[in-house]
Amino acid sequence: MVLMRDLPTRFGAAGLLLACTAVLGGCGLFSAPPKLKLGDVRVRTAPDANRNSPVMMDVVLVSDEELTQRLMAPDGKWFPDGPLLAASYPQALRVYRCEFPPSSELMLPPELFDGRRALAVFVFAGLVDGERRARIEGWRDGGVIAVGREGWNPVPQEKGAAAQRAPLMHCSSPM
C-alpha cells in the first residue's frame, strides 16, 4: 500500500504533483463554481409599484463563499455600498444594474446567466420603503419577481408550468 506521504519519494516530481493535486483539490481550492442553470426570470410591476417610482435592481453573481455569506447577512445593505464592494472584489462579484418603470412586465436578459459560473445569484431592489433581496440561483425553471406599491414577492416558477415570455429589460454592463 502506497501512502500519500510516500508519493513524492517513490514517484519523484510526478508523485509530488499528484500529492499536491489530491490535497489542494480535495479542499476545493481549484474547483470552479458551478455553471448557472436559470430559467426565464420575469419582473412584473403593478401600476403603482414602488409608489409610482421606477425600480432600481441589481443582479449580482457571486463566485466566493465568504462573499455569499456576507451578502446573505440580514444586517448587510447592498445599496449604496454594492458598487464599492464589486470594485473591491472584481473576480468574485459580477453586478448588472437594471431599472424598470411601474406597470410593466419585463424579462431579465438570459445572457446575464447563460454559461456563467456562480455559487449564488442575488437580486437586490432599491424600493421607496427599503431594500429587498432574494437569492435566485435555484430557479431552474425561472420565476417571477412581482413588485407592488410597497414591497415585492419573488416566486420561483412551478416545475412543469409553462413560462410566459416577456420583452427583455435593459441592464447595464457588469460593474
C-alpha beads as a LAMMPS data file, in Angstrom:
LAMMPS data file: protein, C-alpha beads

175 atoms
174 bonds

1 atom types
1 bond types

-500.0 500.0 xlo xhi
-500.0 500.0 ylo yhi
-500.0 500.0 zlo zhi

Masses

1 110.0

Atoms # bond

1 1 1 0.000 0.000 0.000
2 1 1 1.350 3.429 -1.005
3 1 1 0.642 6.227 1.470
4 1 1 0.162 9.863 0.463
5 1 1 3.399 10.828 2.237
6 1 1 5.324 8.228 0.203
7 1 1 4.259 9.591 -3.201
8 1 1 6.983 12.284 -3.574
9 1 1 9.859 9.932 -2.708
10 1 1 8.605 6.873 -4.604
11 1 1 7.469 8.636 -7.757
12 1 1 9.570 11.849 -7.909
13 1 1 8.094 15.034 -9.360
14 1 1 5.027 13.232 -10.711
15 1 1 4.306 11.927 -7.210
16 1 1 4.715 15.397 -5.731
17 1 1 2.329 16.848 -8.314
18 1 1 -0.194 14.063 -7.646
19 1 1 0.046 14.595 -3.863
20 1 1 -0.431 18.376 -4.181
21 1 1 -3.367 17.940 -6.553
22 1 1 -5.035 15.453 -4.215
23 1 1 -4.570 17.651 -1.155
24 1 1 -5.484 21.006 -2.748
25 1 1 -8.205 19.598 -4.994
26 1 1 -9.847 17.909 -2.047
27 1 1 -10.283 21.208 -0.233
28 1 1 -11.917 22.843 -3.251
29 1 1 -9.112 25.337 -3.843
30 1 1 -9.005 24.616 -7.579
31 1 1 -12.686 23.912 -8.121
32 1 1 -14.708 26.423 -10.127
33 1 1 -18.217 27.489 -9.136
34 1 1 -20.981 25.546 -10.885
35 1 1 -22.491 26.690 -14.182
36 1 1 -25.771 28.511 -13.718
37 1 1 -28.969 26.873 -14.921
38 1 1 -31.664 29.505 -14.519
39 1 1 -34.895 29.643 -16.431
40 1 1 -36.554 32.881 -17.527
41 1 1 -36.771 35.420 -14.710
42 1 1 -39.535 37.991 -15.200
43 1 1 -40.131 41.194 -13.269
44 1 1 -43.783 42.255 -13.080
45 1 1 -44.602 45.674 -11.637
46 1 1 -48.012 46.916 -10.555
47 1 1 -49.322 50.260 -11.884
48 1 1 -48.481 51.877 -8.544
49 1 1 -45.302 49.845 -7.994
50 1 1 -42.754 51.386 -5.675
51 1 1 -45.208 54.244 -5.005
52 1 1 -45.239 55.174 -8.707
53 1 1 -41.449 55.355 -8.943
54 1 1 -39.002 53.483 -11.186
55 1 1 -37.370 50.456 -9.559
56 1 1 -33.597 50.065 -9.500
57 1 1 -32.479 46.447 -9.265
58 1 1 -29.004 44.910 -9.179
59 1 1 -28.440 41.317 -10.280
60 1 1 -25.313 40.045 -8.527
61 1 1 -23.453 36.855 -9.468
62 1 1 -21.168 35.702 -6.647
63 1 1 -18.333 33.197 -7.028
64 1 1 -16.918 33.342 -3.496
65 1 1 -18.430 31.545 -0.479
66 1 1 -17.340 34.190 2.035
67 1 1 -18.967 36.971 -0.029
68 1 1 -22.095 34.842 -0.426
69 1 1 -22.384 34.609 3.364
70 1 1 -21.709 38.320 3.709
71 1 1 -24.461 39.212 1.232
72 1 1 -26.908 36.871 2.986
73 1 1 -26.407 38.597 6.355
74 1 1 -29.697 40.247 7.362
75 1 1 -27.996 43.418 8.601
76 1 1 -25.953 43.890 5.416
77 1 1 -27.115 46.506 2.922
78 1 1 -26.350 46.425 -0.798
79 1 1 -27.351 49.995 -1.653
80 1 1 -25.368 52.302 -1.776
81 1 1 -22.204 50.281 -0.997
82 1 1 -22.655 47.466 -3.546
83 1 1 -20.663 49.091 -6.361
84 1 1 -17.756 49.706 -3.962
85 1 1 -17.876 46.065 -2.862
86 1 1 -17.953 44.954 -6.516
87 1 1 -14.916 47.136 -7.262
88 1 1 -13.078 45.574 -4.311
89 1 1 -13.794 42.010 -5.499
90 1 1 -13.880 42.159 -9.321
91 1 1 -13.087 38.441 -9.724
92 1 1 -15.772 37.316 -7.272
93 1 1 -18.705 39.660 -8.000
94 1 1 -20.379 40.436 -11.309
95 1 1 -23.069 43.117 -11.000
96 1 1 -25.694 44.156 -13.552
97 1 1 -27.860 47.213 -12.861
98 1 1 -31.408 47.138 -14.221
99 1 1 -34.128 49.767 -13.966
100 1 1 -37.778 49.461 -14.908
101 1 1 -40.957 51.528 -14.596
102 1 1 -44.221 50.770 -12.828
103 1 1 -46.893 48.942 -14.836
104 1 1 -44.517 46.752 -16.819
105 1 1 -43.521 43.137 -17.286
106 1 1 -40.001 42.529 -18.488
107 1 1 -37.598 39.593 -18.504
108 1 1 -34.020 39.639 -17.251
109 1 1 -31.765 39.061 -20.271
110 1 1 -30.728 35.370 -20.375
111 1 1 -27.153 36.377 -21.281
112 1 1 -26.728 37.561 -17.687
113 1 1 -26.731 33.887 -16.675
114 1 1 -26.065 31.717 -19.755
115 1 1 -22.730 29.945 -19.487
116 1 1 -21.743 31.849 -16.344
117 1 1 -20.375 30.233 -13.203
118 1 1 -21.527 31.355 -9.757
119 1 1 -22.183 29.989 -6.297
120 1 1 -25.074 32.397 -5.768
121 1 1 -27.240 34.863 -7.664
122 1 1 -28.791 37.689 -5.681
123 1 1 -31.333 40.238 -6.803
124 1 1 -31.339 43.491 -4.815
125 1 1 -34.084 46.066 -5.296
126 1 1 -33.923 49.626 -4.031
127 1 1 -37.553 50.375 -3.188
128 1 1 -39.032 53.517 -1.652
129 1 1 -39.881 51.560 1.517
130 1 1 -36.448 49.921 1.802
131 1 1 -34.035 47.488 0.243
132 1 1 -35.109 43.967 -0.731
133 1 1 -33.023 40.925 -1.615
134 1 1 -33.684 37.471 -2.990
135 1 1 -31.424 34.592 -3.877
136 1 1 -32.475 33.014 -7.191
137 1 1 -29.747 30.628 -8.439
138 1 1 -32.067 27.695 -7.632
139 1 1 -34.753 28.909 -10.060
140 1 1 -34.020 26.273 -12.716
141 1 1 -37.480 26.761 -14.235
142 1 1 -37.380 30.541 -13.901
143 1 1 -39.681 32.673 -11.806
144 1 1 -41.398 35.999 -11.274
145 1 1 -40.462 38.942 -9.109
146 1 1 -43.693 40.870 -8.514
147 1 1 -43.226 44.457 -7.326
148 1 1 -46.221 46.142 -5.727
149 1 1 -46.944 49.559 -4.261
150 1 1 -44.849 48.563 -1.272
151 1 1 -42.564 45.560 -1.240
152 1 1 -42.091 42.660 -3.589
153 1 1 -42.711 38.954 -3.913
154 1 1 -40.055 36.800 -5.651
155 1 1 -41.568 33.405 -6.568
156 1 1 -39.877 30.552 -8.470
157 1 1 -41.786 29.042 -11.402
158 1 1 -43.560 25.795 -10.561
159 1 1 -41.889 22.774 -12.135
160 1 1 -43.571 21.853 -15.398
161 1 1 -45.566 25.101 -15.613
162 1 1 -45.292 26.925 -18.911
163 1 1 -43.122 30.025 -18.582
164 1 1 -44.502 33.160 -20.196
165 1 1 -42.222 35.224 -22.381
166 1 1 -41.855 38.957 -21.927
167 1 1 -39.769 41.680 -23.560
168 1 1 -36.180 41.829 -22.356
169 1 1 -35.255 44.546 -19.909
170 1 1 -32.114 46.569 -20.421
171 1 1 -29.408 46.023 -17.842
172 1 1 -26.055 47.777 -17.703
173 1 1 -22.750 46.047 -18.210
174 1 1 -21.055 44.474 -15.216
175 1 1 -19.779 46.971 -12.652

Bonds

1 1 1 2
2 1 2 3
3 1 3 4
4 1 4 5
5 1 5 6
6 1 6 7
7 1 7 8
8 1 8 9
9 1 9 10
10 1 10 11
11 1 11 12
12 1 12 13
13 1 13 14
14 1 14 15
15 1 15 16
16 1 16 17
17 1 17 18
18 1 18 19
19 1 19 20
20 1 20 21
21 1 21 22
22 1 22 23
23 1 23 24
24 1 24 25
25 1 25 26
26 1 26 27
27 1 27 28
28 1 28 29
29 1 29 30
30 1 30 31
31 1 31 32
32 1 32 33
33 1 33 34
34 1 34 35
35 1 35 36
36 1 36 37
37 1 37 38
38 1 38 39
39 1 39 40
40 1 40 41
41 1 41 42
42 1 42 43
43 1 43 44
44 1 44 45
45 1 45 46
46 1 46 47
47 1 47 48
48 1 48 49
49 1 49 50
50 1 50 51
51 1 51 52
52 1 52 53
53 1 53 54
54 1 54 55
55 1 55 56
56 1 56 57
57 1 57 58
58 1 58 59
59 1 59 60
60 1 60 61
61 1 61 62
62 1 62 63
63 1 63 64
64 1 64 65
65 1 65 66
66 1 66 67
67 1 67 68
68 1 68 69
69 1 69 70
70 1 70 71
71 1 71 72
72 1 72 73
73 1 73 74
74 1 74 75
75 1 75 76
76 1 76 77
77 1 77 78
78 1 78 79
79 1 79 80
80 1 80 81
81 1 81 82
82 1 82 83
83 1 83 84
84 1 84 85
85 1 85 86
86 1 86 87
87 1 87 88
88 1 88 89
89 1 89 90
90 1 90 91
91 1 91 92
92 1 92 93
93 1 93 94
94 1 94 95
95 1 95 96
96 1 96 97
97 1 97 98
98 1 98 99
99 1 99 100
100 1 100 101
101 1 101 102
102 1 102 103
103 1 103 104
104 1 104 105
105 1 105 106
106 1 106 107
107 1 107 108
108 1 108 109
109 1 109 110
110 1 110 111
111 1 111 112
112 1 112 113
113 1 113 114
114 1 114 115
115 1 115 116
116 1 116 117
117 1 117 118
118 1 118 119
119 1 119 120
120 1 120 121
121 1 121 122
122 1 122 123
123 1 123 124
124 1 124 125
125 1 125 126
126 1 126 127
127 1 127 128
128 1 128 129
129 1 129 130
130 1 130 131
131 1 131 132
132 1 132 133
133 1 133 134
134 1 134 135
135 1 135 136
136 1 136 137
137 1 137 138
138 1 138 139
139 1 139 140
140 1 140 141
141 1 141 142
142 1 142 143
143 1 143 144
144 1 144 145
145 1 145 146
146 1 146 147
147 1 147 148
148 1 148 149
149 1 149 150
150 1 150 151
151 1 151 152
152 1 152 153
153 1 153 154
154 1 154 155
155 1 155 156
156 1 156 157
157 1 157 158
158 1 158 159
159 1 159 160
160 1 160 161
161 1 161 162
162 1 162 163
163 1 163 164
164 1 164 165
165 1 165 166
166 1 166 167
167 1 167 168
168 1 168 169
169 1 169 170
170 1 170 171
171 1 171 172
172 1 172 173
173 1 173 174
174 1 174 175
